[in-house]
Amino acid sequence: MSTVKTDVQDINETRKTITVSVAAAEIASIEASLIKEFMRDAKIPGFRPGKAPENMIRMRYAKELKSELSQRVVSKAHQEGVAKSDFEIFGVVDLNKGEIAAGSDATITFTVDVLQAFEVPAYEGLKVTNEPTEASAEEVEKMFEQLLSQRAEFNVAEKAADKGDYVRCSYEGKIGDELVADLVPETPMYGTQKVTWEEAGAEGTPGVQAIVDGVVGMQAGDEKEVTMEFAEDFKPEALAGKTAVYSLKAEEVREKVMPAMDDAFFASMQVKDEAELRERISENIEGQKKEQNSNAERQQITEQLLASVEFAIPESGIESETEAVLRDFMQRNMQQGASEADFEAHKEQLHEGASKAAHDRLKSRLILSKIAEKEKVQAENDDFSRLIMMQAQQSGEKPEKIVKEIQKDQSRINNMRSEILLGKTMDLILDKAERETVAAATAEA
């Protein structure tokens, strides 16, 4: 007669309880083995190793015996009820051990999330479109001008500021009699600035566009007022739809002087002349477009896979993935100046959007994992080496240090293996995809 019995109950389509009953006889057997181990290893004054009486071992190590017995019974229950289940476990989300003691039956309940079975969707011959990668003359010229601007000098000039010049200035904004700085204290660039630099006439730069445009034509010492009408959907919301008047004073004008394109300039750019520089720029633009196409193709494949099959996603997976999405989003936006107050004000919307993104991200990984199994994709040693080198380049750490850290962390190894398998599987699908450029698709239409 079995000393371990298992009962499975459905909570919903992705969550179950696995109740494992362990008979007192099984627990007694586990405890007997445990006592022997303690007797063998215990060091008790007056007794040779392994010769101390059992009752003394029980008294001296009562707490340790109870803890270890509990762990072993739970491990036994997991092995019989969870590991041997005929469905795919995503993860254990709760554990109720009840009371575990020698001489009594025990009931251990695991609440688990499971992966719902689904058919692997068709993944060969998926269609993807991409943009032409050739660099146009206009794109090369724009990049060429930007490069020159990066090398430009800004010299103090006794003249009115032209577009592209830099102006040291100060300003104070008001909406009626109220200071803008009091309305948005967390973003001072919209309120009051005692000293700041503005690029005259620049487009799409952070800050108050009326100030940026207003300094065009001003000389050192000039003062004037400019009006800024904030859009209805402007952020911060305190300024949305409002009209502010800024008192503006120019302190200094610095004229933008482009570098001379001489031999020294071209040598600093590691080219022989302007023609080679423009060729280098063209190659860089084409490289960027190829990278954009690669990312776009992956996104198109992901969207097609998501749409091709429906199955329920484990709740715990969505929850943990949502936290990861929100964490990444907050880190990126805080680096760009967002505050915790901004996130708190839009907490519900952010969580809703993150939950949807988490659902799709986890679903795509589960689909790719099934394809990887079908295609027998493997994570090889060379794959781990490449990933470690990539991490070393990004973090600035030595590869040897990363290897030592990884060897101590099995979960990190598992995450790396998963990343490798999913990446190789996506590459496999892309190798089998049918490609066409946007121009070709438009012509046929």
N, C-alpha and C positions, 0 to 999 in steps of 0.2 A: 504493500500500500504506500502511495506517494506521501512523503512528509511535507511537500510544498504544493500548494494549490493556487491557481491563478484565475481571477475573474476580471473580465474587461467590460466596461460600460462606456457608451458614447455620451459625451457632453454636447458636442456639435460635430460638424463634418470634419473639423481639423483638431479636435481635442477629445481625449479619452482619459478615463481613470483605469489604472491597472492595480487591482487589489491582490496582494500576494499573502496567503496565509501560510505561516511556517509553524509546523507542529512542534510541541514541546520536546519530543524525542530528537528532532533535528537540532533544536537549540541546545539540548543537552550534549549532543555529539560535538557541536561546534565549541561549546564551553570546555568539554573534556580535553580537546586538542589544545585549546588556549591555555588551560592550566598546566599541561605538560610543557608547553613552551616557556611559561613563566618559571616553572620549577627548574628547568634546564638552565635558564639564563640568570636567575635571581642570585644575588650575592648577599647572603645573610650571615652575619657574624656567628661563629660556632658551628656552622654547617658547611660541609663540602658542597661544591656546585652540584645541583640536582638532588641533594639529599634532604633539603628542608621539608618538613611535613606540609601536606596539602592545606591543612587548616590555617597554618601560619602564613602561607602564600595568599590564601583567600583574605585573611585579615589585613596583612601588610599592604596588599595591592588591590584592595576592594574597588577603589575608584577607577584605577587603570583597567582592571578586568571588566568592569561594567561598560566603560567607554569602548573598549576594543571589541567586546561581545556585540554591542549595538552596531558597530561599524561592519562587523563580519556578517551579521544577520541581514543587515540592509544590503550589503554587497551580494549575498546569496540570493536575496529576493530580486535584486536588480538583474542578476544573471539569469534567473529562471523566468521572471515576468516581463522584463523590458528587453534585454538582449536577445531573448529567444522568441520575441513576438513576431507574428507573421505580417506585420505592417511596418512601414518605414518611419522610424522615430525621427522627428526634427529636433526635439529637445525635451528635457524634463523641466516643467515649470513649477512644480510643487512636490513636496515630499512630506507625508505624515507617517512618522515612525510608530506612533502609539507607544505602548509600554513593552519593552523588551527585557525579559528576565528569565533566568533558568527556572525550569519547572512549570512554565506557562506557555501556551500558544501565543504567537505574535501575529499581528496584522499590519502590514506595511502598504500604504497606498501611494502610488506614483500618479501624479497628474502630468500627462505628456501631450505635447503637440505632435501631430503626425502629418506626413506629406501625403496629400491626396494623389492617387494614381491618375496619370493622364497619358494620352498618346503623344509620342514625340511628333511635332509638326514637321511638314516638309521644309527642308532647309537647303536643298540643292537647287541651283538655278534661280535664286531670288534676284529680283531686278533692283539695281541701284543706279541713281543718276548722280553726276558730279559736274562741277564747273570746269571750263577750260583753264588750263594752268599757265598759258602763255602770258608774259608780262606786256601790257600795252605801253605805248610810248608815253601816254599821260601818266600812268602809274610810275614809270621809271623817273619821269621828270619831277613828280611830286615827292618821291622818296629822295631824289637827288637834292631838291631844295631843302627838305627836312634835315638831311645830313649836313648840308652847308650851314643851316641855322644852328645846329648843335655845336658847330665849331666857331660860330660868330663871336665877336667881341662886342661889348656894350660900353661905349665911351660917353662920358659926361658931355652934354651938348647944350649950348645956349640957343635953343630953338623950340618951336612947337613940336609936340610929339606926333610922329607919323605912325601909321599902322605898323605894328611889329616892333616899335621902340618900347622900352620899359620905363615906367613912371613910378617913382617913389611918391606915395601920397598918403593922405589920411582922410577918413570920412566918418560921418555919423548919420544914421538913418532914423526917421521918425514916421509914424503913421498917426496923423493928427498931432496931438501933443505927447503921445506915448513913444518912448524909445523902443526901436526894434530890438535892441540888445536885451531889454527886459522881457520881451515876448519869447525870444529864442536864445536864452543864455548858453545853451549847450552848443550852439553854432555861431560863434562870434563874427565869422566872416560876413554874415548877413546883417549884423548890427553896427558895431562901432569898431574901427581900426585906427589906432594911433599912428602906426607905421606899417605899411605894406607895399609890395611891388605888384604892379599890374602890367600885363602885356597889352599895349594899346590896340583895340580893335580885334582882339583874339576871339575866336568862335568856339563855343562848346566847352569853355573852361569852367571849373567850379567857381562859385561866387555870384556876385551881383552883376548881371550883364550890362546894366545901365552905367555902372562904374567903369567897366572895361571899355565900353564905347565912349563914355564921357571924357576919358582922359585924352582921347584923340584931339589934337589941336591945342592942348594946354601947354603952357610954359611954366617953369619953376616960379612959384609964388602966385599963380593964378588960382582963383576960387570960383565955384559956381554950384548951382543946385541941379541935380538930375532926378528924374522920376522913374521908378521901377514898378511896373504892373505885374504882380506875380500871378501865374496861371492858377486856374481853379483846382487843379490837382497837384499843386506845388507841395513839396516836402522841404522843411517841416510844415505841418498842417496849419500851424498858427499864422502863417503868412499866406496861405492859399486864398486866392481871389482878392487880396489886399493891394492897395497902392501905397508905396512908401516914397518919401522924398529924402534924398541924401545930400547933405552938405559936404562938398568935395573940395579938397585943396591939394594942388600939385606941389611937391617939394623939390623934385629933381627929375630931369629927363636924361635918359641914356639912349644914345643912338645905336641902332643895330648895324654893325659893320661886318659884312660877309668876309670870309677868309680869301686871301689871294690864292688862285689856283696855280701855284708854281710847283717847281720840282720838290720843294720841301713838303708841301701839302700832300702831293701824291705819294711821296715816300712814307709819310705818316699814315697813309691809308693802305700802304703795302701794295700799291699799283704803280704802273709806269706813266699813265696819262689818264685823261678824262674818259676816253673810249673804254679803257679797261675797267675804270671805276663804274661806268654805266653798265657794263657787262656783268660786273659783280653784283650790282644792285638788281639787275634783271634776274640773275640766278637766285638771289635771295627771295625775291618776290615769288618766283615759280616754286621754290621750296616751301614757302609759307602756304601757297595755294594747294600744293599736294598734301600738306599736313591737314589743311582744312577739309579737303576732299576725303581724306582717310577718316577723320572724325565724323564727317557727315555720313559716310557709308556705314560706319558702325551704328550710328543712330538710326539710319533707315532700316538696317537689318534688325535691330532691337525692336523697333516699332512693328515690323512685319511679324516677328516671332510672337510679340505680345498679343497681337490681334488674331493670331492663327489658332489659339487654343485657350480654353477657359478652365480654370480649376481654382479651388479655394486655397488661400494662402494662410499659413499658420499665424495665429494672433501674436505669439511671442516674437516671431520673426519680424512682423510689421512694427511692433513696438520698439524693438532694439534698433531696427533700421531707421525708424523715424527719428530717434534720438541722434543717430549718426548724421542724418541729413541736416537736422537743425543745428547740430554742433558745427558742421562744416560751413553752413550758411552764415552762422553768427561770426565765426572766425574770419571769413572772407570780408564780411561787411564791416566788422569792427576795425579791420586793417584799413578800410576806406573811410573811417571816421564816424560810423554809426555808433550809437550809445545803447546801453541796456534799456533805457527808457523807450527808445524807438522800438525795440523788440517787444517790450511789455505792452505797448500801445496796440500792437498788431498780433498779439499772442495767438488768438484763436485762428486768424487767417493763416498765419505762418504754420501753425500745427496742422491745419487742414491740408495745406499745400504740401507740407513735408510728408504727411501720411500717404498722400496719393503718389508722390515720388518714391517713397519707400516701398509701397506695394508693387509698383512697376519694376523697381530695381531688383527687389527680391524675386519677383516672378521671372524676370529675364535670366537671373542667375540659376534658378531652378531648371529652367528650360535648357540653358546651355550645359548644365551639369548632366542632364539626361542625354543630350547629344554627345557629350564627351564620353559617357559610358558606352553608347552605341558605337562610336568611332574608335573606342579603346585609346583615347588620348592619354598620354602619360606625362608626368612631370619628371624630367630627367635631371641629372646632376648639372649638366650644362645650363639648363633653364634656371636652376637655383643660383648658379654662379653669375649669370647675366643679371638677374634681379638684385642680387647682393651688390654687384658693381654699380648698378643704377642707383640704389639706395645710398651707397657710399658717395657718389657724385653729388646727389641732392643734399645730403646731410653734412658733407665735408669730413665724415668719419673714415677711418681706415677700414677696408674690407675685413681684415682680421678681427677687429673689435666687434663688428657686426656679427660675424660668424660665431664668436664666443657668446654673445648675448642671445643669439638665436638658439644655440645648443641648450641653453638653460630654460627655454620657453617653448613647450610643445604647441601651445595654442598659436604662437607666432609662426611656427613651422607649418601648421595646418592652414593658416591664413595665406601664407606664401604659396603653398601647394594649390590652394583653391584659385588664387589670382593667376597662377601660371596656367592651370587647366582651362579656366574660362577664357583667358587671352588666346591660348592656342586654338581653342574651339572656335572662337570668333574669327581668327585668321583662316581656319579651315573653311568656314562658311563663306568668307569673302573670296577665297580662292575659287570656290564653285559658283560665285555670283555672276550674273550677266550685267555688264556695265554699259552705260551710254552717257554721253555728255548732254548738258542742257540744250546746247545749240542744235545737236542732232535730233533730239526729241521734239524741239520746237519746229524744226524744218519739216519733219514728218507729219506733225499735226496740221 
